[in-house]
Structure formats: structure tokens, C-alpha cells
């Protein structure tokens, strides 16, 4: 029986991280918004009571 690997569907957080890496060389308004979204998600992950 063949083994199947589940492919993880990227979350908004995963996509934002990918955008951050792609835009790392300069900071424009769009990148600033991406950074803000990432920071909010990271804060919510470390402070569950704040979510």
C-alpha cells in the first residue's frame, strides 16, 4: 500500500512569512502591513489570553 504525505495548506500566516522573505530587501507600505500582520499573529500565539 503506497504511503501518502498530506500537503499542508498554507495559512495566512505562512503566506505572510513568504511575502516577508520575498520583500526583505526593501520596506514599502505593503511590506509594512505584512510585517504588522505577522507581528499580530506572533503576539497572539505567545499571548493566548490577548486573542
N, C-alpha and C positions, 0 to 999 in steps of 0.2 A: 504494500500500500504506500503510495507516494506521500511524502511529507509536504505540507503546505505551510508557508510562512505568512502570517497575517501582515498586511501592509497597514501601517499606522496612517490614518487620515490626519493631515496636518491641522492643528488648531490655529486659531487666530494668533495665538502667542508664537507658535512655530513659524508662521508666515512673517510675523513682525520681526522675529530674530533673523530670518533670512534676508528680509529687506534691510535690516540694520547692517548686516555684513556686506551687502551689495552697495550700500550707500556710505560706507565707513570713511571714505576719503574726503567727503565734504558735508557740511551741515547746512541744509536749506530748510524752509518751513515744513516741508513734507517729512523730512528726516526727523525734525524736532518733534513732530506729532507722533511719529513711530516710536521714538525714544520715550515719550511720555506714556504711551500705551504700555510699553514694556515695563517701565518703572511701576505703573499702577498694578499690573499683573504680578510682578515680583513682590510688591508690598503686600498684596492680598494673599499671596502664597506664604509669606513669612508671618503675617498677622491675620490669622483666620477670623478673629473676632471683629476686625475692622471691615470685613467684606459685606 
